[in-house]
Amino acid sequence: MPLEVLGFDVSTKYRADITDSASLSDVFGLLVRERLYSIADARSELNPFAAGSVFDSVWRNGRIFETDKYGGTVYDAAINDVGFKYDNAGRTTNVNARDSFGILKEWVVEELLLKSETGLADFYVAAANRAAGFSGNFTLNDTGTPPNIARGDIVSFNPDIVPRYQVVNPPPGAPSTGMTLDRPLEYSVTSGAVVRVMSPVVKSG
């Protein structure tokens, strides 16, 4: 199988022993496939400590590329480490590589948890007509028992998904009886309009 290291064709001159493993990336917390190539290197042409060798320059994150006899990609990765060993078996250059991130292990993201919406069994509605520019306590009625509205929740009014407002002062109550928004209403809201409430939550893959 053809094997190129930094554009240098290793397969035509060297014997390569290959070891596969998996490693958890300490940067992104992702499981990556690692491959160690132990390459016979009698003339030290790949030895990173030899002057004029393939690795006698900047090589970190350089490309290592392996294909099968039909030209299909077997392994395409970035070089992570290079070493050299000299023992009774001869001279060997070891090339450690990590491929593209494979399995999502734990990636923290911010989602929106829907608390109130027309599609839910329990939701909030506006208790009174409010004109554009209103900035006081926005009173609410509930249908069923929707979750309490919390500071930082995101609010809009059906049937519109924008503009959106942030709750800055939810009065106590279960379910909530009102809320104060981060700015005056941009458009009027009619009594009985369903209040869409979304709460930011942090989740992982």
SEKELO-161524 format. One record per residue (C-alpha): x, y, z; chain; residue in one letter. Coordinates in pm, 1 decimal, padded with zeros to 6 digits. Layout:
<pts>
       xx       yy       zz chain res
        X        Y        Z     A   A
...
</pts>
This chain:
<pts>
       xx       yy       zz chain res
  00000.0  00000.0  00000.0     A   M
  00145.9  00339.7 -00097.1     A   P
  00243.3  00551.3  00202.3     A   L
  00349.5  00913.9  00184.0     A   E
  00496.2  01117.7  00467.0     A   V
  00512.6  01492.7  00403.4     A   L
  00491.1  01412.9  00032.7     A   G
  00778.9  01162.6  00053.2     A   F
  00689.6  00815.0 -00077.1     A   D
  00790.9  00574.2  00199.5     A   V
  00629.3  00262.0  00055.3     A   S
  00885.2  00210.4 -00222.4     A   T
  01192.9  00197.5  00005.0     A   K
  01087.6  00111.0  00357.0     A   Y
  00901.4 -00153.8  00551.5     A   R
  00636.3 -00008.3  00780.4     A   A
  00483.4 -00180.2  01082.7     A   D
  00147.1 -00026.0  01176.6     A   I
 -00027.1 -00008.8  01514.6     A   T
 -00376.6  00135.8  01558.8     A   D
 -00523.3  00280.7  01877.3     A   S
 -00770.3  00542.3  01997.8     A   A
 -00704.1  00844.6  02214.2     A   S
 -00913.9  01109.7  02384.7     A   L
 -00807.2  01450.8  02262.5     A   S
 -00707.3  01675.4  02551.4     A   D
 -00806.6  01981.3  02348.8     A   V
 -01161.2  01910.8  02232.5     A   F
 -01250.7  01603.6  02436.2     A   G
 -01306.2  01396.5  02121.9     A   L
 -01211.2  01037.0  02059.8     A   L
 -00955.7  01023.4  01777.4     A   V
 -00796.6  00737.2  01587.0     A   R
 -00421.7  00718.1  01632.2     A   E
 -00181.5  00524.9  01414.2     A   R
  00183.8  00451.5  01483.5     A   L
  00405.2  00376.7  01183.3     A   Y
  00735.7  00206.5  01270.8     A   S
  00936.9  00254.1  00952.2     A   I
  01263.6  00070.7  00879.8     A   A
  01513.0  00348.0  00815.3     A   D
  01862.7  00200.7  00768.5     A   A
  01999.4  00515.9  00604.2     A   R
  01834.4  00760.1  00850.1     A   S
  01653.7  00936.8  00569.7     A   E
  01354.8  00987.9  00797.8     A   L
  01544.5  01022.5  01126.1     A   N
  01426.9  01354.2  01280.4     A   P
  01771.9  01395.4  01440.9     A   F
  01965.4  01352.9  01114.3     A   A
  02061.6  01656.9  00911.3     A   A
  01889.7  01672.6  00574.3     A   G
  01630.4  01406.0  00657.3     A   S
  01262.6  01429.6  00566.5     A   V
  01189.3  01541.1  00922.9     A   F
  01478.9  01784.5  00953.8     A   D
  01236.8  02079.3  00947.4     A   S
  00890.3  02174.0  01069.7     A   V
  00682.0  01858.0  01053.7     A   W
  00420.6  01881.1  01331.3     A   R
  00068.3  01854.1  01184.4     A   N
  00223.3  01765.5  00850.8     A   G
  00036.3  01516.1  00638.3     A   R
  00074.6  01139.0  00638.2     A   I
 -00127.0  00968.4  00367.6     A   F
 -00185.8  00600.5  00294.9     A   E
 -00378.3  00444.7  00005.8     A   T
 -00464.3  00092.0 -00100.1     A   D
 -00360.2 -00068.4 -00428.4     A   K
 -00671.0  00071.4 -00596.3     A   Y
 -00598.6  00427.4 -00492.3     A   G
 -00858.4  00442.1 -00216.5     A   G
 -00773.0  00629.2  00101.9     A   T
 -00677.1  00404.4  00393.0     A   V
 -00552.6  00672.3  00630.3     A   Y
 -00518.1  01047.4  00598.9     A   D
 -00396.1  01223.6  00910.5     A   A
 -00178.8  01484.9  01078.2     A   A
  00159.7  01393.3  01225.1     A   I
  00158.0  01428.9  01600.9     A   N
  00502.9  01303.1  01701.2     A   D
  00819.0  01156.6  01546.8     A   V
  01089.9  00951.4  01711.8     A   G
  01392.0  00736.0  01625.9     A   F
  01512.0  00404.3  01764.8     A   K
  01837.8  00215.8  01702.9     A   Y
  01870.0 -00137.6  01837.9     A   D
  01967.2 -00490.7  01728.2     A   N
  01678.2 -00490.0  01479.8     A   A
  01820.9 -00186.6  01304.1     A   G
  01725.2  00175.1  01270.2     A   R
  01358.0  00266.0  01295.3     A   T
  01176.0  00596.3  01264.4     A   T
  00843.2  00604.7  01448.2     A   N
  00572.1  00835.0  01317.2     A   V
  00265.4  00892.0  01534.6     A   N
 -00041.3  01041.5  01364.4     A   A
 -00395.1  01143.2  01456.8     A   R
 -00673.2  01139.3  01202.0     A   D
 -00965.8  01378.4  01175.3     A   S
 -01188.8  01380.2  01481.0     A   F
 -01407.7  01075.3  01462.5     A   G
 -01647.1  01017.6  01747.8     A   I
 -01817.2  01297.2  01937.6     A   L
 -01742.6  01217.4  02298.6     A   K
 -01849.5  01523.5  02490.7     A   E
 -01919.9  01854.9  02323.9     A   W
 -02097.7  02108.5  02541.1     A   V
 -02357.7  02315.4  02356.8     A   V
 -02631.6  02557.1  02451.0     A   E
 -02985.6  02451.7  02368.6     A   E
 -03325.7  02609.1  02429.9     A   L
 -03571.0  02413.2  02643.4     A   L
 -03928.4  02494.3  02538.6     A   L
 -04146.3  02577.7  02841.2     A   K
 -04455.0  02731.1  02680.6     A   S
 -04587.2  02699.5  02323.8     A   E
 -04911.6  02625.0  02143.3     A   T
 -04798.6  02269.6  02072.3     A   G
 -04758.4  02193.1  02442.6     A   L
 -05033.5  02083.2  02677.1     A   A
 -04934.1  02347.9  02933.9     A   D
 -04857.4  02705.6  02830.7     A   F
 -04889.1  03073.6  02921.5     A   Y
 -05109.2  03339.4  02761.8     A   V
 -05111.6  03717.6  02790.3     A   A
 -05364.3  03825.7  03056.3     A   A
 -05436.9  04167.4  02900.9     A   A
 -05385.4  04377.4  02590.9     A   N
 -05049.1  04550.4  02591.5     A   R
 -04963.5  04830.8  02351.8     A   A
 -04631.6  04874.8  02176.7     A   A
 -04387.9  05043.6  02413.8     A   G
 -04525.4  04877.6  02728.0     A   F
 -04246.2  04808.6  02979.2     A   S
 -04411.9  04717.8  03310.0     A   G
 -04501.0  04384.5  03466.0     A   N
 -04646.3  04166.4  03193.7     A   F
 -04927.8  03969.6  03359.6     A   T
 -04992.6  03611.0  03255.4     A   L
 -05257.8  03344.0  03276.0     A   N
 -05174.7  02977.6  03249.8     A   D
 -05333.5  02683.2  03074.3     A   T
 -05248.6  02375.2  03274.2     A   G
 -04931.0  02390.9  03480.6     A   T
 -04642.5  02513.3  03265.5     A   P
 -04292.7  02534.3  03421.7     A   P
 -04209.0  02851.3  03611.0     A   N
 -04054.8  03131.5  03410.0     A   I
 -03700.1  03210.0  03522.8     A   A
 -03465.1  03505.0  03489.2     A   R
 -03281.0  03475.7  03155.6     A   G
 -03560.1  03289.4  02973.7     A   D
 -03629.8  03395.9  02616.2     A   I
 -03983.8  03507.1  02527.0     A   V
 -04179.6  03580.3  02210.0     A   S
 -04552.3  03600.9  02135.6     A   F
 -04739.9  03375.3  01895.1     A   N
 -04774.9  03362.4  01605.6     A   P
 -04442.7  03550.3  01579.0     A   D
 -04105.7  03401.0  01671.2     A   I
 -03945.0  03747.4  01666.9     A   V
 -03890.0  03987.7  01826.3     A   P
 -03758.3  03796.3  02124.1     A   R
 -03719.6  03935.8  02471.6     A   Y
 -03526.6  03824.5  02778.6     A   Q
 -03697.2  03792.0  03116.5     A   V
 -03523.7  04009.1  03376.4     A   V
 -03765.5  03989.3  03671.4     A   N
 -04008.5  03698.1  03701.5     A   P
 -04246.6  03749.6  03998.4     A   P
 -04276.5  03453.5  04235.7     A   P
 -04552.5  03206.3  04166.1     A   G
 -04616.7  02855.7  04048.0     A   A
 -04695.0  02876.5  03764.5     A   P
 -04559.5  03226.6  03706.2     A   S
 -04814.8  03508.0  03714.9     A   T
 -04611.1  03767.6  03533.1     A   G
 -04274.1  03880.4  03405.2     A   M
 -04069.4  04190.4  03327.5     A   T
 -03888.0  04197.9  02993.4     A   L
 -03548.5  04346.0  02909.1     A   D
 -03699.2  04621.0  02690.3     A   R
 -04033.9  04774.3  02593.5     A   P
 -04262.5  04581.9  02357.2     A   L
 -04185.6  04654.9  01995.1     A   E
 -04534.7  04554.7  01882.5     A   Y
 -04868.5  04534.1  02061.9     A   S
 -04973.7  04203.4  02219.0     A   V
 -05340.0  04105.3  02245.0     A   T
 -05500.2  03940.9  02545.4     A   S
 -05495.2  03562.5  02508.8     A   G
 -05186.0  03556.2  02285.5     A   A
 -04983.1  03245.2  02361.5     A   V
 -04644.4  03323.5  02514.0     A   V
 -04355.6  03118.8  02374.9     A   R
 -04100.3  03070.3  02653.8     A   V
 -03760.0  02909.6  02600.2     A   M
 -03497.7  02848.4  02865.7     A   S
 -03123.8  02825.1  02777.8     A   P
 -02977.0  02496.2  02898.0     A   V
 -02632.6  02339.2  02859.8     A   V
 -02610.3  01984.5  02722.3     A   K
 -02338.8  01753.8  02596.8     A   S
 -02330.6  01510.1  02310.3     A   G
</pts>
